[in-house]
């Protein structure tokens, strides 16, 4: 009896909250309100442009003129264009060589950093610098390093007596391609190394102890412990790296702008050149859209080829 | 690998030390030299007088005999460089604030409010990060023109969150996951509303995560290039990376001193900002990858 008498006091102490508070405490409404800014922005400025880009690829839109639907005309034109095929070739070549270089050297650097070292945290901070600094600005530094007349590399080679003439870094086709790839590798190493280092540090030392007791050589320890344990993280980092190398724009635009004679155009720089300064938005969009199949393929390949092991272990990880 | 040196017996002390020198410190030194050389070269060019810059025969190119501030003076007083810096700063801060706001709410909804299909929303936001800007810039340019924002820094403030929100949301989901759910349950039992919980319990605990998301957003917006190149036309509205490449490169004779001074000054804010928070940065970078 006492209990029923005291309940009114309880409800008095907790006044009914205002309408606004109640609305915001409604879970369904709150979920909607919380997701709205992020999903709204992404829909308007990412999903919609993606669809619009695919539509534009099938029109003859130019700057200042709304285009009409022309079907596959842009693509049939591009498929007969040797510059487009040159860009496709260089994009694939650039991605393949740069990825191999980045991951080879990045893994090596990660293994070095995983040892007992003095000033480890300072070292890690310094190593990340090339990744922090705006790409265009370091690309300009590379442009200066690759200068035909005052290249510091040419100077060193001449001082050492290895060469008598300046190296023509970006003036002719193949040296220009490899110079760009070298700059891309330089920029990519820190990210790969630091991410793989994180992966290395999650490997339990007891595995190595067990392998040592079994008499495993350093190579065997790498091949049968380090590498398999590193594969899941390697798959993720490689997927990212391939996507962002294939669609790279800044390095090439800053150092060669696609020259000499269009030999270093990537699909992204060609799309920019045709689309924005050239004004042919439809054609530029068609070049950009033609990157999508490569990206999907590269993503699926690197993810499925490398991440398979993780699924086999049945880890429920998102 | 890491145990190789410690496992060596004492009799092989000297031998293992020499070996360690060759297999560890020598390659590491090479990496450091190659990774840092472009910055050294940038810095030394920025302070070199033109006479030394283009004369390798009488001056050692690796050193400066008479340092000068002429390139920096030229940059600061004869070009719109201060203006470009202010624009870039404004755009980066604006885009960072928008993305932090949107991604905190989204991450909270996905990780803490837990609704049916929340992991699919998370996956969709993650996939958005994989859409590269070089596919989007042409259609976005037409959208920006239609919105009447062409040549305005506001276009960049609105567009940059498209690549910032996915990353920040992803990072913050990981962060919220590490905060014990029991704390929120206690607060719910005590009668706190969900917004009170977010403001007074979850957010204060997530401050380190918010800081690293903020650093990421700021550096990524500072470094962004292709949108700024495509959407901004007039010289005074350009961001630093675009302006250095398009405004300072004039004619066939490149002003390397001024170019390098501009690159150095444009890199410094990010480098300084980053050096304050480097521990957050590294741990969140590695944490985000581990997720």
Interface residues (C-beta under 8 A of the other chain):
Chain A: X14 X17 X21 X24 X25 X27 X28 X30 X31 X33 X34 X35 X37 X38 X39 X41 X42 X45 X46 X47 X48 X49 X50 X52 X53 X56 X61 X105 X108 X109 X111 X112 X113 X114 X115 X116 X117 X121 X123 X124 X125 X126 X127 X128 X129 X130 X132 X133 X134 X135 X136 X137 X138 X140 X141 X142 X144 X145 X147 X149 X150 X152 X155 X186 X189 X190 X194 X195 X197 X198 X199 X202 X205 X208 X209 X212 X218 X221 X222 X226 X233 X236 X237 X239 X240 X243 X244 X247 X248 X249 X250 X253 X254 X267 X268 X271 X272 X275 X276 X281 X284 X285 X288 X289 X291 X292 X295 X299 X318
Chain B: X1 X2 X3 X4 X5 X6 X7 X24 X27 X28 X31 X32 X34 X35 X36 X38 X39 X41 X42 X45 X53 X54 X56 X61 X98 X101 X102 X103 X105 X106 X108 X109 X110 X113 X115 X119 X121 X122 X123 X125 X128 X130 X131 X132 X133 X134 X135 X136 X137 X138 X139 X140 X141 X142 X143 X158 X159 X161 X162 X165 X166 X169 X191 X193 X194 X195 X219 X222 X223 X225 X226 X229 X230 X240 X241 X242 X244 X245 X256 X259 X260 X262 X263 X266 X267 X270 X271 X274 X275 X278 X279 X281 X282 X285 X286 X287 X289 X290 X291
